[in-house]
């Protein structure tokens, strides 16, 4: 009997080449995942968090999820090391994803996961924008110029094709220049400019505001959020409490999860500044139509996503299917035989 076990290995370049940086594909996968979760089709255990430095929040997390009807289980192994860019000149987030079938329990794929993780963040912002932003939005402003900000711009342009201008503010002018240099060829019909670290200039007149930083400080001021603006909050504590307090609708990917974390809304809840009834609802309620999204042009709207790993697994599965169809990747042999079937075992055993 053949006891070989192999799966398919996909690098980031394999996935990109197969067309997996597709926000519409990811949105469809994410929306269906949230519906499946609401229907009880998803096993979603608590994530395992290993924090190595409380001050910098350097950590590695293990996040599993299973889709019973698809008979697929996945896990994202993600590291977040905020000091990396300054300390080593490398990215602060990296991830890998393993997908397994649940009939025999064997792995199907070992995938680079940073792309999927960043796509998921942008995708959730895009789904929120579809329901909460003005559909005629023309301007977007960023505080933060990293990978998740860049992915958010692609995602927002996908769901809000009317976007014409983008302003970005970062700690250093060089970060803004890199953002402009990398994003302008991808979105040639959007005028992208830096603000020389002027946060107010980036956000004050924006129809859409995105904060995507590793900061733990109230960077975004309520006075900068004009009537009718939509705000997508990506990081931890990035805005003053008054931002949420002036918003007509606050929506989360999952409020029960959000309020136990360390984001602005979580801090407000713990400080008694925000109650359950102040939150309009969860994303699934907008997707299903149980609750309305934007109802007037003047509403200020606020979206906060803590990150739901089952959505990462769903997007990873969609990427896996597209990459497999494109014929990219390479076989990764896990084992050729069972341990005691190796004739050479007598020479390999150490007693």
Legacy VTK file of the C-alpha trace (Angstrom):
# vtk DataFile Version 3.0
C-alpha trace
ASCII
DATASET POLYDATA
POINTS 351 float
0.000 0.000 0.000
1.195 3.496 -0.830
1.700 5.428 2.396
3.161 8.564 0.862
1.751 11.816 2.231
2.232 15.008 0.295
0.634 18.402 0.069
1.081 21.388 -2.189
3.417 24.228 -1.268
2.524 27.744 -2.407
4.931 30.661 -2.027
3.711 34.254 -1.960
4.864 34.623 -5.546
2.878 31.514 -6.552
-0.272 32.994 -5.045
0.259 36.443 -6.551
0.977 34.945 -9.967
-2.222 32.918 -9.796
-4.281 36.070 -9.270
-4.968 35.629 -5.559
-4.669 39.336 -4.803
-8.316 39.591 -5.774
-10.367 41.572 -3.270
-13.686 40.605 -4.834
-12.807 36.915 -4.513
-11.790 37.516 -0.902
-14.963 39.487 -0.156
-17.128 36.656 -1.456
-15.183 34.129 0.632
-15.339 36.320 3.740
-19.049 37.056 3.459
-19.882 33.386 2.953
-17.643 32.490 5.908
-19.521 34.853 8.188
-22.840 33.399 7.036
-21.495 29.873 7.628
-20.341 30.854 11.104
-23.765 32.289 11.929
-25.332 29.017 10.736
-23.112 26.947 13.038
-21.000 25.433 10.251
-17.667 26.659 11.642
-15.539 25.262 14.459
-13.650 28.241 15.865
-11.536 27.546 18.978
-9.822 30.225 21.006
-6.537 31.356 19.536
-3.267 30.617 21.296
-1.225 33.739 21.989
2.443 33.738 22.954
3.634 37.233 23.901
7.396 37.554 24.262
7.525 41.224 25.216
4.571 42.960 26.882
5.966 46.384 26.101
6.412 45.914 22.366
3.728 43.212 22.007
6.091 40.961 20.057
4.134 37.740 19.676
3.306 34.604 17.716
-0.313 33.479 17.506
-1.866 30.170 16.455
-5.385 30.543 15.031
-7.357 27.477 13.861
-10.792 27.100 12.241
-12.754 24.356 10.490
-15.513 24.553 7.891
-17.518 21.398 8.421
-19.437 21.443 5.140
-16.256 21.985 3.112
-14.484 19.345 5.229
-11.426 21.542 5.540
-9.480 22.631 8.608
-6.965 25.443 8.555
-4.575 27.167 10.894
-2.773 30.484 10.614
0.580 30.744 12.391
1.253 34.466 12.506
4.054 36.481 14.056
3.713 40.174 14.864
6.939 41.946 15.829
6.280 45.726 15.804
9.977 46.725 16.313
11.082 44.897 13.140
10.956 47.801 10.631
13.081 50.135 12.755
15.266 47.513 14.416
15.953 45.228 11.445
14.500 46.943 8.382
12.074 44.076 7.733
8.297 43.634 7.884
6.582 43.359 11.247
4.080 40.663 10.273
4.664 37.267 8.717
2.451 34.214 8.528
2.057 30.721 7.158
-1.169 28.760 6.690
-1.751 25.004 6.706
-4.926 23.538 5.216
-5.950 19.931 5.931
-8.844 17.736 4.857
-10.840 16.197 7.706
-11.687 12.799 6.215
-8.247 11.314 6.795
-6.710 14.335 8.488
-3.899 14.795 5.999
-2.519 18.210 4.960
-3.601 19.656 1.625
-1.485 22.786 1.460
1.304 24.684 3.156
0.994 28.319 2.121
2.687 31.630 2.662
0.128 33.450 4.791
1.205 37.089 4.988
-0.607 37.843 1.729
-3.795 36.180 2.957
-3.623 37.900 6.329
-3.180 41.355 4.810
-5.845 40.689 2.172
-8.264 39.696 4.937
-7.700 42.980 6.786
-8.330 45.016 3.644
-11.261 42.837 2.652
-13.092 43.351 5.934
-12.618 47.094 5.533
-13.987 46.860 1.991
-17.071 44.905 3.097
-17.680 47.504 5.791
-17.242 50.314 3.261
-19.775 48.678 0.953
-22.371 49.075 3.703
-21.170 52.126 5.617
-19.307 54.484 3.257
-20.919 56.913 0.876
-20.970 55.127 -2.500
-19.863 58.362 -4.183
-16.770 58.730 -1.945
-13.956 60.455 -3.805
-11.228 60.980 -1.194
-9.433 58.683 1.236
-6.947 59.582 3.962
-4.501 57.309 5.753
-2.672 57.501 9.042
-0.044 54.810 8.538
1.712 53.782 5.349
2.586 50.108 5.863
1.488 46.908 4.167
-2.012 46.930 5.653
-2.549 50.541 4.610
-1.521 49.662 1.055
-3.838 46.665 1.012
-6.650 48.816 2.379
-6.230 51.280 -0.476
-6.582 48.491 -3.055
-9.586 47.110 -1.200
-11.307 50.484 -0.856
-10.748 51.339 -4.512
-12.254 47.970 -5.429
-15.492 48.624 -3.567
-15.518 52.432 -4.043
-14.387 52.952 -7.665
-15.260 56.664 -7.396
-12.154 57.288 -5.243
-9.965 59.886 -6.949
-7.535 61.198 -4.306
-5.525 59.619 -1.508
-3.482 61.390 1.150
-1.165 59.516 3.485
0.559 60.513 6.724
3.277 58.414 8.338
6.008 58.837 10.952
8.664 59.464 8.340
8.502 61.182 4.964
10.360 58.200 3.485
7.440 55.920 4.390
5.010 58.223 2.624
7.277 58.397 -0.415
7.450 54.603 -0.553
3.657 54.386 -0.296
3.240 56.816 -3.194
5.945 55.095 -5.250
4.491 51.601 -4.809
0.785 52.398 -5.027
0.685 54.942 -7.889
1.426 52.378 -10.661
-1.227 50.020 -9.251
-3.926 52.721 -9.104
-2.985 55.215 -11.837
-6.388 56.946 -11.724
-5.943 57.869 -8.038
-3.840 60.917 -7.148
-1.729 59.751 -4.194
0.250 62.258 -2.129
2.129 62.378 1.161
1.481 65.020 3.812
4.902 65.164 5.503
3.493 63.516 8.658
0.599 65.978 8.915
-2.183 63.738 10.262
-4.835 66.452 10.032
-3.980 67.185 6.395
-4.378 63.506 5.528
-7.768 63.039 7.152
-9.649 66.340 7.558
-11.431 66.426 4.209
-11.531 62.668 3.556
-14.700 60.754 2.716
-12.941 57.606 3.945
-10.411 57.523 6.794
-8.154 54.574 7.591
-5.783 54.275 10.538
-3.363 51.387 10.132
-0.519 51.757 12.610
1.168 49.932 15.471
0.744 53.013 17.676
-1.010 52.970 21.026
-2.086 56.606 21.054
-5.141 58.713 20.101
-3.799 59.795 16.714
-7.067 60.543 14.916
-8.997 63.533 16.295
-12.772 63.821 16.168
-12.522 67.323 14.675
-10.892 65.864 11.574
-13.788 63.515 10.743
-16.260 65.427 8.645
-19.990 64.636 8.432
-20.587 61.742 6.052
-17.139 60.214 6.570
-16.522 56.505 7.036
-13.704 55.399 9.353
-12.006 52.004 9.182
-9.991 51.348 12.340
-7.317 48.701 11.719
-4.860 48.766 14.632
-5.048 49.036 18.392
-5.597 52.415 20.060
-5.447 54.886 17.177
-8.188 57.457 17.796
-9.499 59.584 20.626
-12.716 58.483 22.299
-14.589 61.439 20.812
-14.254 59.906 17.332
-16.489 56.964 18.231
-18.789 59.107 20.371
-19.665 61.393 17.464
-20.315 58.535 15.034
-23.898 57.645 14.172
-23.121 53.972 13.679
-20.380 51.768 15.163
-20.014 48.338 13.573
-17.569 45.549 14.454
-16.631 42.261 12.882
-17.547 40.781 16.283
-18.289 43.123 19.184
-18.049 40.438 21.881
-14.498 39.706 20.735
-13.554 43.352 20.224
-14.552 44.486 23.701
-12.096 42.125 25.373
-9.092 43.321 23.363
-6.965 46.479 23.477
-8.439 48.670 20.757
-10.054 52.073 21.206
-13.567 50.648 21.566
-12.269 48.074 24.056
-10.693 50.820 26.150
-13.887 52.829 26.021
-15.937 49.835 27.144
-13.611 49.120 30.057
-13.616 52.804 31.038
-17.423 52.905 31.022
-17.433 55.266 28.032
-19.147 52.815 25.649
-21.999 50.379 26.292
-23.241 47.377 24.335
-26.231 49.391 23.129
-23.923 52.018 21.644
-22.685 49.479 19.078
-24.974 49.321 16.042
-24.148 45.701 15.280
-21.811 43.124 13.815
-20.838 42.842 10.173
-22.939 39.705 9.648
-26.064 41.701 10.550
-25.346 44.157 7.732
-24.552 41.349 5.294
-27.788 39.514 6.128
-29.879 42.666 6.093
-30.886 42.238 9.738
-29.624 45.765 10.412
-29.186 48.711 8.050
-25.910 50.148 6.914
-25.578 53.818 6.010
-28.969 55.543 5.979
-28.041 59.146 5.166
-25.301 61.091 3.418
-24.392 62.954 6.611
-23.900 59.958 8.914
-20.472 59.405 10.383
-19.739 55.667 10.497
-17.090 53.662 12.342
-15.858 50.137 11.645
-13.572 48.137 13.927
-12.303 44.671 13.040
-10.418 42.689 15.647
-9.731 39.919 13.105
-11.590 36.616 12.791
-9.260 33.760 11.898
-12.003 31.667 10.316
-12.225 34.403 7.667
-8.479 34.004 7.025
-9.011 30.262 6.560
-11.909 30.881 4.163
-9.841 33.304 2.074
-6.882 30.899 2.177
-9.148 28.138 0.848
-10.289 30.390 -2.020
-6.648 31.217 -2.774
-5.725 27.524 -2.635
-8.439 26.612 -5.129
-7.426 29.391 -7.515
-3.708 28.583 -7.242
-4.369 24.877 -7.783
-6.478 25.673 -10.847
-3.658 27.874 -12.166
-1.223 24.975 -11.810
1.267 26.841 -9.647
3.078 25.671 -6.530
5.035 22.494 -6.048
4.546 19.167 -4.292
5.809 19.001 -0.726
6.457 15.435 0.393
5.667 14.963 4.078
6.573 11.289 4.131
7.339 8.629 1.535
6.580 5.658 3.796
5.421 4.942 7.308
8.268 4.949 9.827
8.740 1.197 10.160
8.427 0.523 6.421
11.886 1.982 5.786
14.361 -0.806 5.081
17.124 1.566 6.181
15.593 2.096 9.612
18.015 -0.349 11.212
20.833 1.986 10.142
19.054 5.146 11.215
17.971 4.183 14.722
20.107 5.634 17.505
20.107 3.452 20.617
LINES 1 352
351 0 1 2 3 4 5 6 7 8 9 10 11 12 13 14 15 16 17 18 19 20 21 22 23 24 25 26 27 28 29 30 31 32 33 34 35 36 37 38 39 40 41 42 43 44 45 46 47 48 49 50 51 52 53 54 55 56 57 58 59 60 61 62 63 64 65 66 67 68 69 70 71 72 73 74 75 76 77 78 79 80 81 82 83 84 85 86 87 88 89 90 91 92 93 94 95 96 97 98 99 100 101 102 103 104 105 106 107 108 109 110 111 112 113 114 115 116 117 118 119 120 121 122 123 124 125 126 127 128 129 130 131 132 133 134 135 136 137 138 139 140 141 142 143 144 145 146 147 148 149 150 151 152 153 154 155 156 157 158 159 160 161 162 163 164 165 166 167 168 169 170 171 172 173 174 175 176 177 178 179 180 181 182 183 184 185 186 187 188 189 190 191 192 193 194 195 196 197 198 199 200 201 202 203 204 205 206 207 208 209 210 211 212 213 214 215 216 217 218 219 220 221 222 223 224 225 226 227 228 229 230 231 232 233 234 235 236 237 238 239 240 241 242 243 244 245 246 247 248 249 250 251 252 253 254 255 256 257 258 259 260 261 262 263 264 265 266 267 268 269 270 271 272 273 274 275 276 277 278 279 280 281 282 283 284 285 286 287 288 289 290 291 292 293 294 295 296 297 298 299 300 301 302 303 304 305 306 307 308 309 310 311 312 313 314 315 316 317 318 319 320 321 322 323 324 325 326 327 328 329 330 331 332 333 334 335 336 337 338 339 340 341 342 343 344 345 346 347 348 349 350
